[in-house]
Amino acid sequence: MALADPVRRAIVARLSRGPATVNELAEPFDITKQAVSKHIQVLEQSGLVTRTRDAQRRPVHLDAAALERLTAWIDRYRLDAERNYRRLDALLAAMNTEKGSEE
């Protein structure tokens, strides 16, 4: 998944504040610009970012709608997992109560 890598998550977080060039995105990392470009390619292929041409610059833009769709998808599964954990907690509590009444 595109956001499995911490560098790509940091790039997306930076782009949430506005477009940036590869050089600007590479600044905080101790990796080559080529490596940052590869991370951007992964984000592009996933549909999370796009690149445009602005004279000599090629800024990278976050596709906020794509990120919203991804967030909604993740939230659905997170809510399902939380519901399952609450049911498990209730079952374990009931088992502990039952075990305590047998003693």
C-alpha positions in Angstrom: 0.0 0.0 0.0 1.2 3.5 -0.8 1.0 4.8 2.7 2.8 1.8 4.3 6.1 3.6 4.1 6.9 6.4 6.7 8.6 8.5 4.0 5.5 8.5 1.8 3.3 9.3 4.8 5.5 12.3 5.6 5.3 13.4 2.0 1.5 13.2 2.0 1.5 15.2 5.3 3.8 17.9 3.8 1.6 18.1 0.6 -1.5 18.5 2.8 -0.1 22.1 3.4 0.3 22.8 -0.3 2.1 21.8 -3.5 5.9 21.3 -3.4 8.7 20.3 -5.7 10.8 17.2 -5.4 13.6 19.3 -4.0 11.4 20.8 -1.4 10.0 17.3 -0.5 13.5 15.8 -0.3 14.8 18.4 2.2 13.8 16.8 5.5 15.0 13.3 4.5 18.5 11.8 4.5 17.8 10.0 1.2 18.6 10.9 -2.4 16.2 13.0 -4.5 16.0 9.9 -6.8 14.6 7.9 -3.9 12.1 10.7 -3.1 11.1 10.7 -6.8 10.4 6.9 -6.5 8.3 7.5 -3.5 6.3 10.1 -5.4 5.9 7.7 -8.3 4.3 5.2 -5.9 2.0 7.9 -4.6 1.1 8.9 -8.2 0.3 5.3 -9.2 -2.0 5.1 -6.2 -3.8 8.2 -7.3 -2.9 10.2 -4.1 -0.7 12.8 -5.8 -0.4 14.4 -9.2 2.4 16.5 -10.9 1.9 19.6 -13.0 4.3 21.8 -15.0 4.6 25.4 -13.9 7.3 26.9 -16.2 10.5 25.3 -14.9 8.9 23.8 -11.8 7.1 20.5 -11.6 5.1 20.8 -8.4 3.5 17.7 -6.7 0.0 18.1 -5.6 -2.0 16.1 -3.1 -5.4 14.8 -4.4 -7.5 15.6 -1.4 -10.5 13.7 -2.7 -8.5 10.5 -3.1 -7.1 10.9 0.4 -10.7 11.4 1.7 -11.9 8.2 0.0 -8.9 6.3 1.5 -9.6 7.7 5.0 -13.3 6.8 4.7 -12.3 3.2 3.7 -9.9 2.9 6.6 -12.4 4.3 9.1 -15.0 1.7 8.1 -12.6 -1.1 8.9 -11.4 0.7 12.1 -15.0 0.9 13.4 -15.6 -2.7 12.6 -12.5 -3.7 14.5 -13.4 -1.5 17.5 -16.9 -3.1 17.5 -15.4 -6.6 17.5 -13.0 -5.7 20.4 -15.9 -4.3 22.5 -17.8 -7.6 22.0 -14.7 -9.5 23.0 -14.3 -7.4 26.1 -17.9 -8.0 27.0 -17.5 -11.7 26.5 -14.3 -11.9 28.6 -16.0 -9.8 31.4 -18.9 -12.2 31.4 -16.6 -15.2 31.6 -14.7 -13.6 34.5 -18.0 -12.9 36.3 -19.2 -16.4 35.7 -15.9 -17.9 36.9 -16.1 -15.7 40.0 -19.6 -16.9 40.9 -18.5 -20.6 40.7 -15.8 -20.2 43.4 
